[in-house]
Amino acid sequence: MTTSPEILKPPVITTGPIGWIRTNLFSTRLNALLTVVVIALLYFLLRPSLTWLFFDAEWAAVTSNLKLFAVGQYPSDEMWRVGVVVLIVSLLAGLSWRVWSGVARTFARAGGVIFVAMAFVPLSLDSLDVEARLWILANPFVIGLGYLLARVINVPPGRLIIAWAAAFVLVLFLLRGSGWMPGLPEVRTTQLGGLMLTILLSVVGIVASFPLGVLLALGRRSSLPAVSMFCTLFIELIRGVPLITLLFMTQIILPLVLPQDTFLDFIVRDRVMRAFVAITVFSAAYMAENVRGGLQAVPLGQIDAAKALGLNGFNVTLYIVLPQALRAVIPAIVGQLITLLKDTSLVAIVALLDIVGIGRSIILGNVEWRGSQREVYLFLAAVFWIFTYSMSYASRRLEEALGVGRR
């Protein structure tokens, strides 16, 4: 007697978008019912907003002022400097893609896609001319060139970090210029604005406040009473003052306190440099407390074991304590950096036109766009969300790579 073969059902898809939807939204009848109800509620609640967003909103205030949003009042004749700066960053992104992979690969690919989309975005030539589109379109190729160059030439990670640091100094020099170099005239810092100024304030604040915050945290835990007291007073004083107060103090009091015609004259004369000082000092105080929390999380037994092996205090701190402390507080540090990025919008109060200040001046400076406040501020919110989510995503990937929260 023969038996009929058993007919097996096709396997259930558990991977990809369909698998995720099946597992998380329609795993049971109750989950499926809840999913349908929530989608219906979201539709009825968000329908007016979506209708306004895609059909009724007037985006002319944004599309007609893309250059202002990007670089502020930077001279049109010197816009090639901004293009060169972006190309330098693209080249280093391509090198980082090959050397570090992981997060660097994700951001390099995403950057290439964004550049291509920006180059072919359907806007009028008044908003984005042909020359600007060509500069933008060159960046994906430069990213690929950096990747191929890193495959041919072995680039150690340490040298790539040095290249990023050197590029940071070169970028500042290119954007500012110098009166003594032909072909590179000096650009007043009052002409720096828009997203460029926001990024500069954030990057300078992050780069300068991180080592200063680490030193302050180590100083607060120092066994020397004078050092510990000074660091503690500095941290508590700065953390007890709002950032806007520090911005006003640096803009008004620093020129009165610091001597002129000295090596500090560049701070006295430059409003942007004074804003750099305020943001760096403010962020360093909060960074110090984050790092101090990580230092307290390192078991004392590891320090004693390192000293028993013959390491001196400097080596114990550098190789044993700091790596573990910084690894433990990565989420707190990234949260502080995200807050710093958003806090840069406060410089608009001291007459610096960052991207938020540009948006406000566009609304107030043109009667035609007085009714476009929602569109402008929604655009600004989207820009800040992209940058903050990118930082948060990089933080999560770094935590996964370092095993933060695992034993």
C-alpha positions as CSV (number, residue, x, y, z in Angstrom):
1,M,0.0,0.0,0.0
2,T,1.5,3.3,-1.1
3,T,1.1,6.5,0.8
4,S,0.6,9.9,-0.9
5,P,3.5,12.3,-0.4
6,E,3.0,15.0,2.2
7,I,2.5,18.4,0.6
8,L,4.5,21.0,2.6
9,K,3.4,24.6,2.8
10,P,5.9,27.2,1.5
11,P,8.1,28.6,4.3
12,V,7.0,31.7,6.0
13,I,9.2,34.7,5.1
14,T,11.0,36.0,8.3
15,T,13.6,38.3,6.7
16,G,13.5,41.5,4.9
17,P,10.7,44.2,5.0
18,I,7.9,41.6,4.5
19,G,9.3,39.4,7.3
20,W,9.6,42.3,9.7
21,I,6.0,43.4,9.0
22,R,4.8,39.9,9.5
23,T,6.8,39.4,12.7
24,N,6.1,42.7,14.4
25,L,2.8,43.9,13.0
26,F,0.7,40.8,12.0
27,S,2.2,38.0,14.2
28,T,-1.3,37.3,15.8
29,R,-4.9,38.3,15.1
30,L,-4.8,40.7,18.0
31,N,-1.7,42.4,16.6
32,A,-3.1,42.6,13.2
33,L,-6.3,44.2,14.5
34,L,-4.3,46.7,16.6
35,T,-2.1,47.5,13.5
36,V,-5.2,48.2,11.4
37,V,-6.8,50.4,14.1
38,V,-3.6,52.4,14.6
39,I,-3.1,53.0,10.9
40,A,-6.7,54.2,10.6
41,L,-6.3,56.6,13.5
42,L,-3.0,57.9,12.1
43,Y,-4.6,58.4,8.8
44,F,-7.5,60.5,10.2
45,L,-5.2,62.4,12.5
46,L,-2.4,63.1,10.0
47,R,-4.5,63.6,6.9
48,P,-4.8,67.4,7.3
49,S,-1.1,67.8,7.9
50,L,-0.2,65.5,5.0
51,T,-2.6,67.4,2.7
52,W,-1.0,70.7,3.6
53,L,2.5,69.3,3.2
54,F,2.1,67.9,-0.2
55,F,-0.6,70.1,-1.8
56,D,-1.1,73.4,0.0
57,A,2.4,74.4,1.3
58,E,4.3,77.1,-0.5
59,W,8.0,76.2,-0.5
60,A,9.2,79.2,-2.5
61,A,10.7,80.8,0.6
62,V,13.0,77.8,0.9
63,T,13.7,76.9,-2.8
64,S,14.5,80.5,-3.7
65,N,17.0,81.0,-0.9
66,L,19.0,77.8,-0.9
67,K,22.3,79.6,-1.2
68,L,21.4,81.7,1.9
69,F,20.5,78.7,3.8
70,A,23.7,76.9,2.8
71,V,26.4,79.6,3.2
72,G,24.7,82.8,4.2
73,Q,26.2,85.9,2.8
74,Y,29.5,84.3,1.7
75,P,30.8,86.1,-1.4
76,S,29.6,84.7,-4.6
77,D,33.1,85.1,-6.2
78,E,34.6,82.9,-3.5
79,M,32.1,80.1,-3.6
80,W,34.7,77.9,-5.2
81,R,36.2,77.6,-1.7
82,V,33.1,76.0,-0.4
83,G,33.1,73.6,-3.3
84,V,36.8,72.6,-2.6
85,V,36.0,72.1,1.1
86,V,33.1,69.7,0.3
87,L,35.4,67.9,-2.2
88,I,38.1,67.5,0.5
89,V,35.5,66.0,2.9
90,S,34.2,63.7,0.2
91,L,37.7,62.4,-0.6
92,L,38.3,61.7,3.1
93,A,34.9,60.0,3.4
94,G,35.9,57.7,0.5
95,L,39.2,56.9,2.2
96,S,37.4,56.2,5.5
97,W,34.9,53.9,3.7
98,R,37.8,51.6,2.7
99,V,39.9,51.9,5.9
100,W,37.1,51.7,8.5
101,S,34.1,50.3,6.7
102,G,31.0,49.9,8.9
103,V,29.6,53.4,9.8
104,A,32.0,55.1,7.4
105,R,30.8,53.0,4.5
106,T,27.2,53.8,5.4
107,F,27.8,57.6,5.5
108,A,29.9,57.6,2.4
109,R,27.2,55.8,0.4
110,A,24.5,57.9,1.8
111,G,26.5,61.0,1.0
112,G,26.9,59.9,-2.6
113,V,23.2,59.3,-3.0
114,I,22.4,62.7,-1.4
115,F,24.8,64.5,-3.7
116,V,23.3,62.9,-6.8
117,A,19.8,63.7,-5.7
118,M,20.8,67.4,-5.0
119,A,22.5,67.6,-8.4
120,F,19.3,66.6,-10.3
121,V,16.7,68.2,-8.0
122,P,14.1,69.9,-10.3
123,L,14.7,73.5,-9.2
124,S,15.0,76.7,-11.3
125,L,18.5,77.8,-12.3
126,D,18.1,80.9,-10.1
127,S,17.9,78.6,-7.1
128,L,20.7,76.1,-8.2
129,D,22.6,77.0,-11.3
130,V,24.5,74.7,-13.6
131,E,27.9,75.4,-12.1
132,A,26.7,74.6,-8.6
133,R,25.1,71.3,-9.9
134,L,28.4,70.3,-11.4
135,W,30.3,71.0,-8.2
136,I,27.7,68.9,-6.3
137,L,27.8,66.1,-8.9
138,A,31.6,65.8,-8.7
139,N,31.4,64.7,-5.0
140,P,30.1,61.1,-5.6
141,F,33.0,60.6,-8.0
142,V,35.5,61.9,-5.5
143,I,34.1,59.6,-2.9
144,G,34.6,56.7,-5.2
145,L,38.1,58.0,-6.0
146,G,39.0,58.0,-2.4
147,Y,37.8,54.5,-2.0
148,L,39.8,53.3,-5.0
149,L,42.9,55.2,-3.8
150,A,42.7,53.5,-0.4
151,R,42.6,50.1,-2.1
152,V,45.8,50.9,-4.1
153,I,47.7,52.7,-1.3
154,N,47.7,51.2,2.2
155,V,46.4,54.0,4.5
156,P,46.9,53.2,8.2
157,P,43.9,54.3,10.4
158,G,46.3,56.6,12.5
159,R,47.4,58.5,9.4
160,L,43.8,58.9,8.3
161,I,42.9,60.4,11.6
162,I,45.8,62.9,11.2
163,A,44.5,63.6,7.7
164,W,41.1,64.5,9.1
165,A,42.7,66.8,11.7
166,A,44.8,68.5,9.0
167,A,41.8,68.8,6.7
168,F,39.9,70.6,9.6
169,V,42.6,73.2,9.8
170,L,42.8,73.5,6.0
171,V,39.1,74.0,5.8
172,L,39.1,76.8,8.3
173,F,42.0,78.5,6.4
174,L,40.3,78.1,3.1
175,L,37.0,79.5,4.2
176,R,38.5,82.5,6.1
177,G,41.4,83.2,3.7
178,S,44.3,85.5,4.3
179,G,45.1,89.1,3.3
180,W,48.7,88.2,2.5
181,M,48.0,85.3,0.1
182,P,47.2,86.2,-3.5
183,G,44.0,84.6,-4.9
184,L,42.7,83.9,-1.4
185,P,41.4,87.2,0.0
186,E,40.2,87.4,3.6
187,V,36.5,86.9,4.1
188,R,35.0,88.6,7.1
189,T,33.5,86.2,9.6
190,T,30.3,88.3,9.5
191,Q,29.8,86.9,6.0
192,L,29.9,83.3,7.3
193,G,26.4,82.1,7.8
194,G,23.7,79.5,7.2
195,L,24.3,75.8,7.5
196,M,28.1,76.4,7.0
197,L,28.3,78.4,10.2
198,T,26.1,75.9,12.1
199,I,28.5,73.1,11.1
200,L,31.6,75.1,11.9
201,L,30.3,76.1,15.3
202,S,29.3,72.5,16.1
203,V,32.6,70.9,14.8
204,V,34.8,73.4,16.5
205,G,32.9,73.1,19.7
206,I,33.1,69.2,19.6
207,V,36.8,69.1,18.6
208,A,37.8,71.7,21.2
209,S,35.5,70.7,24.1
210,F,36.2,67.0,24.1
211,P,39.9,67.1,25.2
212,L,39.2,70.0,27.5
213,G,36.3,68.1,29.1
214,V,38.5,65.1,29.6
215,L,41.2,67.2,31.2
216,L,38.7,68.9,33.5
217,A,37.2,65.5,34.5
218,L,40.7,64.1,35.3
219,G,41.6,67.4,37.2
220,R,38.4,67.2,39.3
221,R,39.5,63.7,40.5
222,S,43.1,64.8,41.0
223,S,44.8,64.3,44.4
224,L,46.2,67.8,44.2
225,P,43.8,70.1,46.1
226,A,44.5,73.2,44.0
227,V,43.9,71.4,40.7
228,S,40.8,69.6,42.0
229,M,39.3,72.8,43.4
230,F,40.0,74.8,40.3
231,C,38.4,72.2,38.0
232,T,35.4,71.8,40.3
233,L,34.7,75.5,40.5
234,F,35.1,75.9,36.8
235,I,32.7,73.0,36.0
236,E,30.0,74.1,38.5
237,L,30.2,77.7,37.6
238,I,29.8,77.1,33.9
239,R,27.1,74.5,34.3
240,G,25.2,76.9,36.5
241,V,25.0,79.5,33.7
242,P,22.8,79.3,30.6
243,L,24.6,79.2,27.3
244,I,22.9,82.5,26.1
245,T,24.5,84.2,29.1
246,L,27.9,83.0,28.1
247,L,27.3,84.1,24.5
248,F,26.5,87.6,25.7
249,M,29.4,87.7,28.1
250,T,31.9,86.7,25.4
251,Q,30.5,89.1,22.9
252,I,30.5,92.1,25.3
253,I,32.9,91.5,28.1
254,L,35.8,89.7,26.3
255,P,36.7,92.7,24.1
256,L,36.9,94.8,27.3
257,V,39.0,92.3,29.3
258,L,41.4,90.9,26.8
259,P,44.3,93.1,25.7
260,Q,44.4,94.3,22.1
261,D,47.3,94.2,19.7
262,T,48.4,90.9,21.1
263,F,48.2,87.2,20.0
264,L,44.6,87.3,21.4
265,D,43.6,90.1,19.1
266,F,42.0,87.7,16.7
267,I,39.4,86.8,19.5
268,V,38.8,90.4,20.4
269,R,38.0,91.5,16.9
270,D,36.1,88.4,15.7
271,R,32.5,87.8,16.8
272,V,32.5,84.2,15.5
273,M,35.7,83.4,17.4
274,R,34.1,84.7,20.6
275,A,31.1,82.5,19.9
276,F,33.5,79.6,19.5
277,V,34.9,80.3,22.9
278,A,31.5,80.4,24.6
279,I,30.3,77.2,23.0
280,T,33.6,75.4,23.7
281,V,33.7,76.4,27.4
282,F,30.0,75.6,27.9
283,S,30.2,72.2,26.3
284,A,33.5,71.3,28.0
285,A,31.9,71.7,31.4
286,Y,29.1,69.2,30.6
287,M,31.5,66.9,28.8
288,A,33.7,66.8,32.0
289,E,30.8,65.6,34.1
290,N,29.9,62.9,31.5
291,V,33.5,61.7,31.5
292,R,33.7,61.8,35.3
293,G,30.8,59.4,35.5
294,G,32.7,57.0,33.2
295,L,35.8,57.4,35.4
296,Q,33.9,56.4,38.5
297,A,32.6,53.3,36.7
298,V,36.1,51.9,36.4
299,P,36.8,49.4,39.2
300,L,39.6,50.4,41.5
301,G,40.9,46.8,41.4
302,Q,41.9,47.3,37.7
303,I,43.9,50.4,38.7
304,D,45.7,48.6,41.5
305,A,46.4,45.7,39.2
306,A,47.9,48.0,36.6
307,K,50.1,49.7,39.2
308,A,51.2,46.3,40.5
309,L,52.4,45.5,36.9
310,G,54.6,48.5,37.0
311,L,52.6,51.1,35.1
312,N,53.0,54.7,36.3
313,G,50.0,57.0,36.9
314,F,50.1,58.5,33.4
315,N,50.0,55.1,31.6
316,V,47.4,53.7,33.9
317,T,45.1,56.7,33.0
318,L,45.9,56.6,29.3
319,Y,45.7,52.8,28.7
320,I,43.5,51.4,31.4
321,V,41.1,54.0,32.8
322,L,40.3,56.4,29.9
323,P,39.4,53.7,27.3
324,Q,37.0,52.0,29.7
325,A,35.5,55.3,31.0
326,L,34.9,56.7,27.5
327,R,33.5,53.4,26.3
328,A,31.0,53.4,29.1
329,V,29.7,56.9,28.5
330,I,29.4,56.9,24.7
331,P,25.6,57.4,24.8
332,A,25.9,60.4,27.2
333,I,28.7,62.0,25.2
334,V,26.8,61.7,21.9
335,G,23.7,63.1,23.6
336,Q,25.8,66.1,24.7
337,L,27.2,66.5,21.2
338,I,23.6,66.4,19.7
339,T,22.6,69.1,22.3
340,L,25.6,71.2,21.3
341,L,24.5,71.0,17.6
342,K,21.0,72.3,18.5
343,D,22.3,74.9,20.9
344,T,24.3,76.6,18.1
345,S,21.0,78.1,17.0
346,L,21.3,80.5,20.0
347,V,24.0,82.5,18.2
348,A,21.2,84.1,16.2
349,I,20.5,86.2,19.4
350,V,24.0,87.7,19.2
351,A,23.7,88.8,15.6
352,L,25.3,85.7,14.0
353,L,23.3,84.4,11.1
354,D,23.4,80.6,11.4
355,I,20.8,78.6,9.5
356,V,18.1,79.5,12.0
357,G,19.0,83.2,11.9
358,I,18.9,83.0,8.1
359,G,15.4,81.5,8.1
360,R,14.2,84.2,10.5
361,S,15.7,87.0,8.4
362,I,14.1,85.6,5.2
363,I,10.7,85.6,6.8
364,L,11.1,89.1,8.3
365,G,12.9,90.6,5.3
366,N,10.4,89.9,2.6
367,V,6.7,90.7,2.8
368,E,5.9,88.0,0.2
369,W,7.2,85.3,2.5
370,R,5.7,86.5,5.8
371,G,3.1,83.7,5.5
372,S,5.7,81.0,4.9
373,Q,6.8,80.6,8.5
374,R,5.6,77.0,8.8
375,E,7.4,75.9,5.6
376,V,10.7,77.6,6.6
377,Y,10.7,76.2,10.2
378,L,9.7,72.8,9.0
379,F,12.6,72.8,6.6
380,L,15.0,73.9,9.4
381,A,13.6,71.1,11.6
382,A,14.2,68.5,8.9
383,V,17.8,69.7,8.5
384,F,18.5,69.4,12.2
385,W,16.8,66.1,12.4
386,I,19.0,64.7,9.6
387,F,22.2,65.7,11.4
388,T,21.0,64.6,14.9
389,Y,19.7,61.3,13.6
390,S,23.0,60.7,11.8
391,M,24.9,61.3,15.0
392,S,22.6,59.0,16.9
393,Y,22.9,56.3,14.3
394,A,26.7,56.5,14.3
395,S,26.6,56.3,18.1
396,R,24.5,53.1,18.0
397,R,26.8,51.5,15.5
398,L,29.8,52.4,17.6
399,E,28.2,51.0,20.7
400,E,27.5,47.7,18.9
401,A,31.1,47.5,17.6
402,L,32.5,48.1,21.1
403,G,30.0,46.0,22.9
404,V,28.7,48.7,25.2
405,G,26.2,47.2,27.7
406,R,27.4,43.7,27.2
407,R,29.5,41.5,29.5
